[in-house]
């Protein structure tokens, strides 16, 4: 069973992210952290974390500190920065630390859901799109 870290101090965003992970059909052990210290502790305890959603503005260090710690323990970990801010600085810092994706949660709920489910699908290699039962013949 894969391990999924959600590092975010917002209870509402954590609930939303956990619900979307479940909605994706991914059966994962979800590890939660509300501070940088707790996230780093969970990373050290768990050792193998496969996927992560990390907030930028998390107490007491910023999200890139968590991303660096994750990449140090799990170089193959797939990480997305998930922030309410659409800051280019946040995006740049997160990517430099090792994140591969950035999701701004201040956009519409449908857009956020589509982005998050798309990332999980990409990360796990699962394609939930229905196949066309009548493909065009050439």
PyMOL commands that set and color helices and strands:
alter all, ss='L'
color gray80, all
select helices_A, chain A and resi 11-23+36-46+63-73+88-97+109-124
alter helices_A, ss='H'
color red, helices_A
select strands_A, chain A and resi 2-7+28-33+51-54+78-83+101-104
alter strands_A, ss='S'
color yellow, strands_A
deselect
rebuild
show_as cartoon
